Amino acid sequence: MAGSNINQPLLDQLPKTLQNVDSRRRRLRRLKSAPMPEFVPGEMNGIKDDQSLPRYESILDKLHPSFRKVILYLVIYLTIGTTCFYFVQNQIQGKKVNGVLDSVYFCVVTMTTVGYGDLVPNSATAKLLASFFVFSGMALVGMVLSKGADYLVEKQETLLIKALHMRDKVGPSVILEEIETNKVRYKCFVITATLVVLIVVGTAFLAKVEKLSTIDAFYCVCSTITTLGYGDKSFSTKAGRIFAIFWILTSTLCLAQFFLYIAEFNTERKQKELVQWVLSRKMTNVDLEVADLDNDRVVGAAEFVVYKLKEMGKISQDDVSLLLDEFECLDVDQSGTLSTTDLSLAQSS
C-alpha cells in the first residue's frame, strides 16, 4: 500500500502526459500542405462550377496556358518552314503533288526526324534550310513533350477516372485522390490506348488510300512512328500527305511520350518498393542516434518523420539544411519557435 501511495502522483500525471503526446500527434496529422497555385484542374469545373455564371470564351481561352504556347510555337514553326521550303521547292527533288502541301509535309517530316527520303534537298540553300529546321524542330518536339502532350494525356486520364466511377456518383475530391494515387499508371493506360488507335488508323489509311498491303502498311507505320523512315514506303498521294501532316506529328510524339511514361512508371514502382521497405524495417538504436537531430537522446515525432523521409529518398540532408537556415532567418528572437511577431520583424528587416 505504501508503494502504491508513493507512485500515485506519477500515476495521476500519466493520463496528462499521454494526452499531451496524443495532442501532438493529432497536430502533426493535421498539418496542411502549402497551397498549390497552379493545380486547379479545369476538368473538374463541370462538377463544381455548375452554379457559376456562364462565360463566353473562345477555344483558345479554354486551353491551358502552356498548351496555348506550344500551339503558337508550332504554328510559327510550320508557317516559317512552309514559306521557306515553298520558295526553294525547285531545289527539292522527289515525287511532288502540290507546292504548299509538299512544303508543309516536308517541314513535318524534317521536324519529327522521320526523313522518308521521298523529298530531299539538292542544293546548298535547301540543305542549309533543312539543317536549321531539323534542329529547331527537335527543340520544339521537346517542348511539346514536356508541356502539350502531358497536358492532353492528363485530360484523357481524368476522363478515364470519371468513366470508371460513373455509376458511383463520386465527388471531385474522390476523383482527385484517385488520380494522385495511380497517376502514372493511368497515364500509361491512356497513352498505350492512344498509341494503339494511332497505329490501327495509320495502317488502315495506308492500306485504303495508298493502296499498300496490310503488312506493308503496318511496316510503314512502324518505321514512321519510330522515326526510322526507311523511305521505301511513304505517303505519295495528295490525300495521304494531308493525313500524314497530322498523323506523323501525333504518332511520333505519342510514342516518345509512351517511353517517358514507362520510365516514370518503373521509377515510381522502385520508389514505392523503397518506401515499403523503409516502413517495414525495424528501428534500431543506431537509427535512433541518427534520427536524434538535436542530440537530446530523445527522438520526437518531427525528428522521426524527417529521418524516415530521408530514408525513403523523398528529401535529403541538403533540403533539411536549407529549411533550417530559412527557419533561423525567420526566428528573429531566437526562441526556437515562429510567431506572427517573428514574421513581422523578419519582413520589416
Salt bridges, closest charged atoms under 4 A:
ASP22 OD2 - ARG26 NH1 2.26
GLU43 OE1 - LYS155 NZ 3.96
GLU57 OE2 - ARG55 NH2 3.04
ASP102 OD1 - ARG241 NH1 2.75
ASP118 OD2 - ARG241 NH2 3.62
ASP150 OD1 - LYS187 NZ 3.35
GLU154 OE2 - LYS183 NZ 3.76
GLU154 OE2 - LYS187 NZ 3.51
ASP168 OD2 - HIS165 ND1 3.21
ASP216 OD2 - LYS233 NZ 3.73
GLU268 OE1 - LYS272 NZ 3.82
GLU273 OE2 - ARG269 NH1 3.30
ASP287 OD2 - ARG281 NH1 3.04
GLU311 OE2 - ARG281 NH2 2.31
GLU311 OE1 - LYS308 NZ 3.64
